[in-house]
Amino acid sequence: MKFEKISGDCNRDDCPGIYSTDQGTVVVQGALLTDTTGLTPSPREAAVEIPTHLIEEAARALGR
């Protein structure tokens, strides 16, 4: 799978980011949440947190 960063504004490897893929999907990178009270991810899922403005930037980058 190939990734293209469409949103995110830092230069560190651990910062939030949103990527489009060559599979027609979007991947979100962010801080893994350890307190997921009220949210129940399945065993193959993880919850991450990213700033709202990155979602807005990603939507604009995708033409939405």
CHARMM-style PDB file with segment names, atoms N, HN, CA, C and O in Angstrom:
ATOM      1  N   MET     1       0.841  -1.166   0.000  1.00  0.00      PROA
ATOM      2  CA  MET     1       0.000   0.000   0.000  1.00  0.00      PROA
ATOM      3  C   MET     1       0.891   1.236   0.000  1.00  0.00      PROA
ATOM      4  O   MET     1       1.881   1.297   0.730  1.00  0.00      PROA
ATOM      5  N   LYS     2       0.536   2.215  -0.819  1.00  0.00      PROA
ATOM      6  HN  LYS     2      -0.268   2.166  -1.412  1.00  0.00      PROA
ATOM      7  CA  LYS     2       1.277   3.473  -0.873  1.00  0.00      PROA
ATOM      8  C   LYS     2       0.465   4.554  -0.175  1.00  0.00      PROA
ATOM      9  O   LYS     2      -0.758   4.600  -0.303  1.00  0.00      PROA
ATOM     10  N   PHE     3       1.154   5.429   0.571  1.00  0.00      PROA
ATOM     11  HN  PHE     3       2.147   5.391   0.676  1.00  0.00      PROA
ATOM     12  CA  PHE     3       0.522   6.495   1.340  1.00  0.00      PROA
ATOM     13  C   PHE     3       0.957   7.858   0.808  1.00  0.00      PROA
ATOM     14  O   PHE     3       2.118   8.055   0.451  1.00  0.00      PROA
ATOM     15  N   GLU     4       0.014   8.791   0.759  1.00  0.00      PROA
ATOM     16  HN  GLU     4      -0.930   8.631   1.049  1.00  0.00      PROA
ATOM     17  CA  GLU     4       0.317  10.187   0.426  1.00  0.00      PROA
ATOM     18  C   GLU     4      -0.287  11.060   1.512  1.00  0.00      PROA
ATOM     19  O   GLU     4      -1.499  11.040   1.726  1.00  0.00      PROA
ATOM     20  N   LYS     5       0.549  11.825   2.196  1.00  0.00      PROA
ATOM     21  HN  LYS     5       1.534  11.842   2.022  1.00  0.00      PROA
ATOM     22  CA  LYS     5       0.062  12.673   3.281  1.00  0.00      PROA
ATOM     23  C   LYS     5      -0.773  13.798   2.694  1.00  0.00      PROA
ATOM     24  O   LYS     5      -0.308  14.541   1.830  1.00  0.00      PROA
ATOM     25  N   ILE     6      -2.019  13.920   3.172  1.00  0.00      PROA
ATOM     26  HN  ILE     6      -2.396  13.316   3.874  1.00  0.00      PROA
ATOM     27  CA  ILE     6      -2.899  14.971   2.678  1.00  0.00      PROA
ATOM     28  C   ILE     6      -3.205  16.003   3.755  1.00  0.00      PROA
ATOM     29  O   ILE     6      -3.745  17.068   3.455  1.00  0.00      PROA
ATOM     30  N   SER     7      -2.870  15.703   4.992  1.00  0.00      PROA
ATOM     31  HN  SER     7      -2.431  14.838   5.236  1.00  0.00      PROA
ATOM     32  CA  SER     7      -3.103  16.651   6.078  1.00  0.00      PROA
ATOM     33  C   SER     7      -2.170  16.322   7.227  1.00  0.00      PROA
ATOM     34  O   SER     7      -1.849  15.159   7.470  1.00  0.00      PROA
ATOM     35  N   GLY     8      -1.746  17.344   7.920  1.00  0.00      PROA
ATOM     36  HN  GLY     8      -2.007  18.289   7.722  1.00  0.00      PROA
ATOM     37  CA  GLY     8      -0.803  17.203   9.027  1.00  0.00      PROA
ATOM     38  C   GLY     8       0.264  18.261   8.866  1.00  0.00      PROA
ATOM     39  O   GLY     8       0.693  18.554   7.750  1.00  0.00      PROA
ATOM     40  N   ASP     9       0.694  18.834   9.969  1.00  0.00      PROA
ATOM     41  HN  ASP     9       0.346  18.596  10.875  1.00  0.00      PROA
ATOM     42  CA  ASP     9       1.546  20.007   9.839  1.00  0.00      PROA
ATOM     43  C   ASP     9       2.769  19.990  10.746  1.00  0.00      PROA
ATOM     44  O   ASP     9       3.162  21.031  11.273  1.00  0.00      PROA
ATOM     45  N   CYS    10       3.367  18.839  10.933  1.00  0.00      PROA
ATOM     46  HN  CYS    10       3.047  17.993  10.505  1.00  0.00      PROA
ATOM     47  CA  CYS    10       4.566  18.812  11.759  1.00  0.00      PROA
ATOM     48  C   CYS    10       5.658  18.009  11.066  1.00  0.00      PROA
ATOM     49  O   CYS    10       5.418  17.376  10.037  1.00  0.00      PROA
ATOM     50  N   ASN    11       6.826  18.039  11.622  1.00  0.00      PROA
ATOM     51  HN  ASN    11       7.021  18.553  12.457  1.00  0.00      PROA
ATOM     52  CA  ASN    11       7.971  17.378  11.004  1.00  0.00      PROA
ATOM     53  C   ASN    11       8.489  16.207  11.822  1.00  0.00      PROA
ATOM     54  O   ASN    11       9.587  15.713  11.569  1.00  0.00      PROA
ATOM     55  N   ARG    12       7.705  15.755  12.806  1.00  0.00      PROA
ATOM     56  HN  ARG    12       6.813  16.156  13.011  1.00  0.00      PROA
ATOM     57  CA  ARG    12       8.125  14.622  13.635  1.00  0.00      PROA
ATOM     58  C   ARG    12       7.368  13.372  13.203  1.00  0.00      PROA
ATOM     59  O   ARG    12       6.237  13.460  12.725  1.00  0.00      PROA
ATOM     60  N   ASP    13       7.980  12.227  13.369  1.00  0.00      PROA
ATOM     61  HN  ASP    13       8.899  12.155  13.757  1.00  0.00      PROA
ATOM     62  CA  ASP    13       7.364  10.975  12.954  1.00  0.00      PROA
ATOM     63  C   ASP    13       6.141  10.591  13.776  1.00  0.00      PROA
ATOM     64  O   ASP    13       5.345   9.760  13.339  1.00  0.00      PROA
ATOM     65  N   ASP    14       5.978  11.181  14.961  1.00  0.00      PROA
ATOM     66  HN  ASP    14       6.625  11.857  15.315  1.00  0.00      PROA
ATOM     67  CA  ASP    14       4.888  10.738  15.824  1.00  0.00      PROA
ATOM     68  C   ASP    14       3.704  11.701  15.829  1.00  0.00      PROA
ATOM     69  O   ASP    14       2.830  11.585  16.688  1.00  0.00      PROA
ATOM     70  N   CYS    15       3.654  12.634  14.905  1.00  0.00      PROA
ATOM     71  HN  CYS    15       4.364  12.728  14.208  1.00  0.00      PROA
ATOM     72  CA  CYS    15       2.585  13.624  14.949  1.00  0.00      PROA
ATOM     73  C   CYS    15       1.346  13.119  14.210  1.00  0.00      PROA
ATOM     74  O   CYS    15       1.437  12.160  13.444  1.00  0.00      PROA
ATOM     75  N   PRO    16       0.192  13.749  14.427  1.00  0.00      PROA
ATOM     76  CA  PRO    16      -1.021  13.337  13.718  1.00  0.00      PROA
ATOM     77  C   PRO    16      -0.890  13.565  12.225  1.00  0.00      PROA
ATOM     78  O   PRO    16      -0.171  14.456  11.775  1.00  0.00      PROA
ATOM     79  N   GLY    17      -1.592  12.751  11.475  1.00  0.00      PROA
ATOM     80  HN  GLY    17      -2.177  12.026  11.841  1.00  0.00      PROA
ATOM     81  CA  GLY    17      -1.605  12.924  10.027  1.00  0.00      PROA
ATOM     82  C   GLY    17      -2.730  12.137   9.400  1.00  0.00      PROA
ATOM     83  O   GLY    17      -3.222  11.164   9.973  1.00  0.00      PROA
ATOM     84  N   ILE    18      -3.137  12.570   8.204  1.00  0.00      PROA
ATOM     85  HN  ILE    18      -2.737  13.360   7.739  1.00  0.00      PROA
ATOM     86  CA  ILE    18      -4.143  11.861   7.425  1.00  0.00      PROA
ATOM     87  C   ILE    18      -3.529  11.604   6.061  1.00  0.00      PROA
ATOM     88  O   ILE    18      -2.943  12.499   5.452  1.00  0.00      PROA
ATOM     89  N   TYR    19      -3.668  10.383   5.592  1.00  0.00      PROA
ATOM     90  HN  TYR    19      -4.144   9.656   6.087  1.00  0.00      PROA
ATOM     91  CA  TYR    19      -3.052   9.943   4.346  1.00  0.00      PROA
ATOM     92  C   TYR    19      -4.105   9.346   3.421  1.00  0.00      PROA
ATOM     93  O   TYR    19      -5.028   8.672   3.876  1.00  0.00      PROA
ATOM     94  N   SER    20      -3.964   9.597   2.120  1.00  0.00      PROA
ATOM     95  HN  SER    20      -3.213  10.145   1.750  1.00  0.00      PROA
ATOM     96  CA  SER    20      -4.753   8.865   1.139  1.00  0.00      PROA
ATOM     97  C   SER    20      -3.884   7.700   0.677  1.00  0.00      PROA
ATOM     98  O   SER    20      -2.657   7.765   0.746  1.00  0.00      PROA
ATOM     99  N   THR    21      -4.527   6.640   0.206  1.00  0.00      PROA
ATOM    100  HN  THR    21      -5.524   6.587   0.150  1.00  0.00      PROA
ATOM    101  CA  THR    21      -3.782   5.460  -0.235  1.00  0.00      PROA
ATOM    102  C   THR    21      -4.083   5.156  -1.696  1.00  0.00      PROA
ATOM    103  O   THR    21      -5.024   5.698  -2.276  1.00  0.00      PROA
ATOM    104  N   ASP    22      -3.281   4.292  -2.271  1.00  0.00      PROA
ATOM    105  HN  ASP    22      -2.518   3.852  -1.799  1.00  0.00      PROA
ATOM    106  CA  ASP    22      -3.521   3.850  -3.641  1.00  0.00      PROA
ATOM    107  C   ASP    22      -4.642   2.813  -3.704  1.00  0.00      PROA
ATOM    108  O   ASP    22      -4.924   2.272  -4.773  1.00  0.00      PROA
ATOM    109  N   GLN    23      -5.273   2.535  -2.584  1.00  0.00      PROA
ATOM    110  HN  GLN    23      -5.044   2.975  -1.715  1.00  0.00      PROA
ATOM    111  CA  GLN    23      -6.387   1.589  -2.506  1.00  0.00      PROA
ATOM    112  C   GLN    23      -7.734   2.312  -2.463  1.00  0.00      PROA
ATOM    113  O   GLN    23      -8.781   1.678  -2.330  1.00  0.00      PROA
ATOM    114  N   GLY    24      -7.699   3.664  -2.577  1.00  0.00      PROA
ATOM    115  HN  GLY    24      -6.849   4.178  -2.685  1.00  0.00      PROA
ATOM    116  CA  GLY    24      -8.927   4.453  -2.505  1.00  0.00      PROA
ATOM    117  C   GLY    24      -9.449   4.613  -1.087  1.00  0.00      PROA
ATOM    118  O   GLY    24     -10.646   4.805  -0.876  1.00  0.00      PROA
ATOM    119  N   THR    25      -8.543   4.533  -0.112  1.00  0.00      PROA
ATOM    120  HN  THR    25      -7.570   4.377  -0.284  1.00  0.00      PROA
ATOM    121  CA  THR    25      -8.925   4.658   1.289  1.00  0.00      PROA
ATOM    122  C   THR    25      -8.157   5.801   1.943  1.00  0.00      PROA
ATOM    123  O   THR    25      -7.273   6.403   1.334  1.00  0.00      PROA
ATOM    124  N   VAL    26      -8.512   6.089   3.194  1.00  0.00      PROA
ATOM    125  HN  VAL    26      -9.230   5.600   3.689  1.00  0.00      PROA
ATOM    126  CA  VAL    26      -7.845   7.115   3.986  1.00  0.00      PROA
ATOM    127  C   VAL    26      -7.336   6.472   5.265  1.00  0.00      PROA
ATOM    128  O   VAL    26      -8.049   5.686   5.888  1.00  0.00      PROA
ATOM    129  N   VAL    27      -6.105   6.799   5.666  1.00  0.00      PROA
ATOM    130  HN  VAL    27      -5.526   7.437   5.160  1.00  0.00      PROA
ATOM    131  CA  VAL    27      -5.508   6.276   6.887  1.00  0.00      PROA
ATOM    132  C   VAL    27      -5.253   7.442   7.832  1.00  0.00      PROA
ATOM    133  O   VAL    27      -4.738   8.485   7.429  1.00  0.00      PROA
ATOM    134  N   VAL    28      -5.621   7.251   9.093  1.00  0.00      PROA
ATOM    135  HN  VAL    28      -6.039   6.403   9.420  1.00  0.00      PROA
ATOM    136  CA  VAL    28      -5.427   8.272  10.115  1.00  0.00      PROA
ATOM    137  C   VAL    28      -4.312   7.824  11.045  1.00  0.00      PROA
ATOM    138  O   VAL    28      -4.323   6.700  11.547  1.00  0.00      PROA
ATOM    139  N   GLN    29      -3.348   8.709  11.272  1.00  0.00      PROA
ATOM    140  HN  GLN    29      -3.339   9.622  10.864  1.00  0.00      PROA
ATOM    141  CA  GLN    29      -2.253   8.463  12.210  1.00  0.00      PROA
ATOM    142  C   GLN    29      -2.438   9.426  13.364  1.00  0.00      PROA
ATOM    143  O   GLN    29      -2.656  10.619  13.150  1.00  0.00      PROA
ATOM    144  N   GLY    30      -2.354   8.927  14.575  1.00  0.00      PROA
ATOM    145  HN  GLY    30      -2.177   7.959  14.749  1.00  0.00      PROA
ATOM    146  CA  GLY    30      -2.496   9.808  15.724  1.00  0.00      PROA
ATOM    147  C   GLY    30      -2.104   9.093  17.000  1.00  0.00      PROA
ATOM    148  O   GLY    30      -1.665   7.944  16.983  1.00  0.00      PROA
ATOM    149  N   ALA    31      -2.270   9.792  18.096  1.00  0.00      PROA
ATOM    150  HN  ALA    31      -2.627  10.726  18.110  1.00  0.00      PROA
ATOM    151  CA  ALA    31      -1.926   9.222  19.400  1.00  0.00      PROA
ATOM    152  C   ALA    31      -2.919   8.121  19.765  1.00  0.00      PROA
ATOM    153  O   ALA    31      -4.131   8.334  19.727  1.00  0.00      PROA
ATOM    154  N   LEU    32      -2.408   6.957  20.114  1.00  0.00      PROA
ATOM    155  HN  LEU    32      -1.423   6.783  20.145  1.00  0.00      PROA
ATOM    156  CA  LEU    32      -3.244   5.839  20.520  1.00  0.00      PROA
ATOM    157  C   LEU    32      -3.886   6.154  21.860  1.00  0.00      PROA
ATOM    158  O   LEU    32      -3.200   6.495  22.824  1.00  0.00      PROA
ATOM    159  N   LEU    33      -5.208   6.037  21.914  1.00  0.00      PROA
ATOM    160  HN  LEU    33      -5.765   5.760  21.131  1.00  0.00      PROA
ATOM    161  CA  LEU    33      -5.922   6.321  23.153  1.00  0.00      PROA
ATOM    162  C   LEU    33      -5.848   5.138  24.103  1.00  0.00      PROA
ATOM    163  O   LEU    33      -6.054   3.993  23.701  1.00  0.00      PROA
ATOM    164  N   THR    34      -5.558   5.417  25.342  1.00  0.00      PROA
ATOM    165  HN  THR    34      -5.391   6.347  25.669  1.00  0.00      PROA
ATOM    166  CA  THR    34      -5.527   4.353  26.345  1.00  0.00      PROA
ATOM    167  C   THR    34      -6.816   4.314  27.154  1.00  0.00      PROA
ATOM    168  O   THR    34      -7.169   3.265  27.692  1.00  0.00      PROA
ATOM    169  N   ASP    35      -7.527   5.437  27.252  1.00  0.00      PROA
ATOM    170  HN  ASP    35      -7.240   6.289  26.815  1.00  0.00      PROA
ATOM    171  CA  ASP    35      -8.814   5.469  27.936  1.00  0.00      PROA
ATOM    172  C   ASP    35      -9.900   5.569  26.878  1.00  0.00      PROA
ATOM    173  O   ASP    35     -10.139   6.642  26.324  1.00  0.00      PROA
ATOM    174  N   THR    36     -10.553   4.459  26.601  1.00  0.00      PROA
ATOM    175  HN  THR    36     -10.358   3.587  27.051  1.00  0.00      PROA
ATOM    176  CA  THR    36     -11.604   4.435  25.583  1.00  0.00      PROA
ATOM    177  C   THR    36     -12.969   4.168  26.211  1.00  0.00      PROA
ATOM    178  O   THR    36     -13.807   3.494  25.614  1.00  0.00      PROA
ATOM    179  N   THR    37     -13.192   4.691  27.404  1.00  0.00      PROA
ATOM    180  HN  THR    37     -12.511   5.239  27.890  1.00  0.00      PROA
ATOM    181  CA  THR    37     -14.474   4.555  28.077  1.00  0.00      PROA
ATOM    182  C   THR    37     -15.578   5.062  27.157  1.00  0.00      PROA
ATOM    183  O   THR    37     -15.516   6.193  26.675  1.00  0.00      PROA
ATOM    184  N   GLY    38     -16.577   4.241  26.917  1.00  0.00      PROA
ATOM    185  HN  GLY    38     -16.628   3.323  27.309  1.00  0.00      PROA
ATOM    186  CA  GLY    38     -17.677   4.605  26.036  1.00  0.00      PROA
ATOM    187  C   GLY    38     -17.442   4.226  24.585  1.00  0.00      PROA
ATOM    188  O   GLY    38     -18.331   4.398  23.751  1.00  0.00      PROA
ATOM    189  N   LEU    39     -16.282   3.722  24.277  1.00  0.00      PROA
ATOM    190  HN  LEU    39     -15.560   3.582  24.955  1.00  0.00      PROA
ATOM    191  CA  LEU    39     -15.921   3.301  22.924  1.00  0.00      PROA
ATOM    192  C   LEU    39     -15.368   1.889  23.026  1.00  0.00      PROA
ATOM    193  O   LEU    39     -14.499   1.620  23.856  1.00  0.00      PROA
ATOM    194  N   THR    40     -15.859   0.991  22.195  1.00  0.00      PROA
ATOM    195  HN  THR    40     -16.564   1.209  21.521  1.00  0.00      PROA
ATOM    196  CA  THR    40     -15.418  -0.400  22.273  1.00  0.00      PROA
ATOM    197  C   THR    40     -14.849  -0.851  20.926  1.00  0.00      PROA
ATOM    198  O   THR    40     -15.579  -1.397  20.099  1.00  0.00      PROA
ATOM    199  N   PRO    41     -13.553  -0.626  20.700  1.00  0.00      PROA
ATOM    200  CA  PRO    41     -12.947  -1.106  19.456  1.00  0.00      PROA
ATOM    201  C   PRO    41     -12.915  -2.637  19.424  1.00  0.00      PROA
ATOM    202  O   PRO    41     -12.755  -3.286  20.458  1.00  0.00      PROA
ATOM    203  N   SER    42     -13.068  -3.195  18.239  1.00  0.00      PROA
ATOM    204  HN  SER    42     -13.198  -2.667  17.399  1.00  0.00      PROA
ATOM    205  CA  SER    42     -12.948  -4.650  18.098  1.00  0.00      PROA
ATOM    206  C   SER    42     -11.481  -5.032  18.290  1.00  0.00      PROA
ATOM    207  O   SER    42     -10.619  -4.154  18.306  1.00  0.00      PROA
ATOM    208  N   PRO    43     -11.182  -6.322  18.435  1.00  0.00      PROA
ATOM    209  CA  PRO    43      -9.797  -6.745  18.672  1.00  0.00      PROA
ATOM    210  C   PRO    43      -8.810  -6.301  17.581  1.00  0.00      PROA
ATOM    211  O   PRO    43      -7.620  -6.159  17.861  1.00  0.00      PROA
ATOM    212  N   ARG    44      -9.275  -6.082  16.363  1.00  0.00      PROA
ATOM    213  HN  ARG    44     -10.242  -6.198  16.136  1.00  0.00      PROA
ATOM    214  CA  ARG    44      -8.380  -5.667  15.274  1.00  0.00      PROA
ATOM    215  C   ARG    44      -8.352  -4.161  15.071  1.00  0.00      PROA
ATOM    216  O   ARG    44      -7.755  -3.692  14.102  1.00  0.00      PROA
ATOM    217  N   GLU    45      -8.979  -3.386  15.952  1.00  0.00      PROA
ATOM    218  HN  GLU    45      -9.464  -3.767  16.739  1.00  0.00      PROA
ATOM    219  CA  GLU    45      -9.047  -1.947  15.805  1.00  0.00      PROA
ATOM    220  C   GLU    45      -8.320  -1.231  16.938  1.00  0.00      PROA
ATOM    221  O   GLU    45      -8.069  -1.800  18.001  1.00  0.00      PROA
ATOM    222  N   ALA    46      -7.993   0.017  16.685  1.00  0.00      PROA
ATOM    223  HN  ALA    46      -8.196   0.480  15.822  1.00  0.00      PROA
ATOM    224  CA  ALA    46      -7.421   0.893  17.709  1.00  0.00      PROA
ATOM    225  C   ALA    46      -8.075   2.253  17.552  1.00  0.00      PROA
ATOM    226  O   ALA    46      -8.470   2.628  16.448  1.00  0.00      PROA
ATOM    227  N   ALA    47      -8.189   2.976  18.617  1.00  0.00      PROA
ATOM    228  HN  ALA    47      -7.868   2.671  19.514  1.00  0.00      PROA
ATOM    229  CA  ALA    47      -8.721   4.337  18.575  1.00  0.00      PROA
ATOM    230  C   ALA    47      -7.555   5.307  18.638  1.00  0.00      PROA
ATOM    231  O   ALA    47      -6.668   5.168  19.480  1.00  0.00      PROA
ATOM    232  N   VAL    48      -7.557   6.291  17.743  1.00  0.00      PROA
ATOM    233  HN  VAL    48      -8.278   6.404  17.059  1.00  0.00      PROA
ATOM    234  CA  VAL    48      -6.532   7.321  17.733  1.00  0.00      PROA
ATOM    235  C   VAL    48      -7.203   8.680  17.828  1.00  0.00      PROA
ATOM    236  O   VAL    48      -8.377   8.833  17.494  1.00  0.00      PROA
ATOM    237  N   GLU    49      -6.444   9.659  18.285  1.00  0.00      PROA
ATOM    238  HN  GLU    49      -5.490   9.534  18.557  1.00  0.00      PROA
ATOM    239  CA  GLU    49      -6.972  11.012  18.415  1.00  0.00      PROA
ATOM    240  C   GLU    49      -6.180  11.951  17.521  1.00  0.00      PROA
ATOM    241  O   GLU    49      -4.949  11.954  17.534  1.00  0.00      PROA
ATOM    242  N   ILE    50      -6.912  12.754  16.740  1.00  0.00      PROA
ATOM    243  HN  ILE    50      -7.912  12.751  16.730  1.00  0.00      PROA
ATOM    244  CA  ILE    50      -6.285  13.768  15.907  1.00  0.00      PROA
ATOM    245  C   ILE    50      -7.085  15.060  16.048  1.00  0.00      PROA
ATOM    246  O   ILE    50      -8.273  15.015  16.367  1.00  0.00      PROA
ATOM    247  N   PRO    51      -6.454  16.210  15.815  1.00  0.00      PROA
ATOM    248  CA  PRO    51      -7.169  17.476  15.905  1.00  0.00      PROA
ATOM    249  C   PRO    51      -8.232  17.616  14.804  1.00  0.00      PROA
ATOM    250  O   PRO    51      -8.041  17.144  13.684  1.00  0.00      PROA
ATOM    251  N   THR    52      -9.331  18.257  15.132  1.00  0.00      PROA
ATOM    252  HN  THR    52      -9.487  18.641  16.042  1.00  0.00      PROA
ATOM    253  CA  THR    52     -10.425  18.459  14.179  1.00  0.00      PROA
ATOM    254  C   THR    52      -9.960  19.182  12.925  1.00  0.00      PROA
ATOM    255  O   THR    52     -10.411  18.866  11.824  1.00  0.00      PROA
ATOM    256  N   HSD    53      -9.061  20.151  13.078  1.00  0.00      PROA
ATOM    257  HN  HSD    53      -8.694  20.409  13.971  1.00  0.00      PROA
ATOM    258  CA  HSD    53      -8.628  20.915  11.901  1.00  0.00      PROA
ATOM    259  C   HSD    53      -7.951  20.031  10.856  1.00  0.00      PROA
ATOM    260  O   HSD    53      -7.967  20.370   9.673  1.00  0.00      PROA
ATOM    261  N   LEU    54      -7.358  18.908  11.262  1.00  0.00      PROA
ATOM    262  HN  LEU    54      -7.345  18.633  12.223  1.00  0.00      PROA
ATOM    263  CA  LEU    54      -6.742  18.008  10.277  1.00  0.00      PROA
ATOM    264  C   LEU    54      -7.796  17.313   9.431  1.00  0.00      PROA
ATOM    265  O   LEU    54      -7.574  17.071   8.245  1.00  0.00      PROA
ATOM    266  N   ILE    55      -8.932  16.991  10.020  1.00  0.00      PROA
ATOM    267  HN  ILE    55      -9.112  17.188  10.983  1.00  0.00      PROA
ATOM    268  CA  ILE    55     -10.024  16.388   9.251  1.00  0.00      PROA
ATOM    269  C   ILE    55     -10.548  17.393   8.230  1.00  0.00      PROA
ATOM    270  O   ILE    55     -10.815  17.038   7.081  1.00  0.00      PROA
ATOM    271  N   GLU    56     -10.692  18.643   8.651  1.00  0.00      PROA
ATOM    272  HN  GLU    56     -10.475  18.931   9.584  1.00  0.00      PROA
ATOM    273  CA  GLU    56     -11.145  19.690   7.733  1.00  0.00      PROA
ATOM    274  C   GLU    56     -10.155  19.883   6.586  1.00  0.00      PROA
ATOM    275  O   GLU    56     -10.560  20.024   5.432  1.00  0.00      PROA
ATOM    276  N   GLU    57      -8.855  19.890   6.903  1.00  0.00      PROA
ATOM    277  HN  GLU    57      -8.526  19.776   7.840  1.00  0.00      PROA
ATOM    278  CA  GLU    57      -7.812  20.031   5.858  1.00  0.00      PROA
ATOM    279  C   GLU    57      -7.862  18.838   4.908  1.00  0.00      PROA
ATOM    280  O   GLU    57      -7.743  19.006   3.694  1.00  0.00      PROA
ATOM    281  N   ALA    58      -8.035  17.648   5.450  1.00  0.00      PROA
ATOM    282  HN  ALA    58      -8.131  17.512   6.436  1.00  0.00      PROA
ATOM    283  CA  ALA    58      -8.086  16.450   4.616  1.00  0.00      PROA
ATOM    284  C   ALA    58      -9.300  16.486   3.685  1.00  0.00      PROA
ATOM    285  O   ALA    58      -9.194  16.111   2.517  1.00  0.00      PROA
ATOM    286  N   ALA    59     -10.435  16.928   4.189  1.00  0.00      PROA
ATOM    287  HN  ALA    59     -10.520  17.232   5.137  1.00  0.00      PROA
ATOM    288  CA  ALA    59     -11.639  17.028   3.353  1.00  0.00      PROA
ATOM    289  C   ALA    59     -11.407  17.996   2.193  1.00  0.00      PROA
ATOM    290  O   ALA    59     -11.799  17.719   1.060  1.00  0.00      PROA
ATOM    291  N   ARG    60     -10.771  19.132   2.481  1.00  0.00      PROA
ATOM    292  HN  ARG    60     -10.452  19.357   3.402  1.00  0.00      PROA
ATOM    293  CA  ARG    60     -10.463  20.089   1.407  1.00  0.00      PROA
ATOM    294  C   ARG    60      -9.496  19.475   0.401  1.00  0.00      PROA
ATOM    295  O   ARG    60      -9.673  19.640  -0.806  1.00  0.00      PROA
ATOM    296  N   ALA    61      -8.477  18.770   0.885  1.00  0.00      PROA
ATOM    297  HN  ALA    61      -8.333  18.636   1.865  1.00  0.00      PROA
ATOM    298  CA  ALA    61      -7.486  18.152  -0.002  1.00  0.00      PROA
ATOM    299  C   ALA    61      -8.113  17.091  -0.900  1.00  0.00      PROA
ATOM    300  O   ALA    61      -7.662  16.875  -2.025  1.00  0.00      PROA
ATOM    301  N   LEU    62      -9.155  16.430  -0.398  1.00  0.00      PROA
ATOM    302  HN  LEU    62      -9.521  16.606   0.516  1.00  0.00      PROA
ATOM    303  CA  LEU    62      -9.846  15.406  -1.173  1.00  0.00      PROA
ATOM    304  C   LEU    62     -10.957  15.997  -2.043  1.00  0.00      PROA
ATOM    305  O   LEU    62     -11.645  15.277  -2.766  1.00  0.00      PROA
ATOM    306  N   GLY    63     -11.120  17.327  -1.958  1.00  0.00      PROA
ATOM    307  HN  GLY    63     -10.561  17.911  -1.370  1.00  0.00      PROA
ATOM    308  CA  GLY    63     -12.136  17.992  -2.788  1.00  0.00      PROA
ATOM    309  C   GLY    63     -13.542  17.857  -2.267  1.00  0.00      PROA
ATOM    310  O   GLY    63     -14.497  17.862  -3.045  1.00  0.00      PROA
ATOM    311  N   ARG    64     -13.689  17.735  -0.952  1.00  0.00      PROA
ATOM    312  HN  ARG    64     -12.913  17.731  -0.320  1.00  0.00      PROA
ATOM    313  CA  ARG    64     -15.026  17.563  -0.356  1.00  0.00      PROA
ATOM    314  C   ARG    64     -15.484  18.808   0.314  1.00  0.00      PROA
ATOM    315  OT1 ARG    64     -16.584  18.842   0.867  1.00  0.00      PROA
TER     316      ARG     64
END
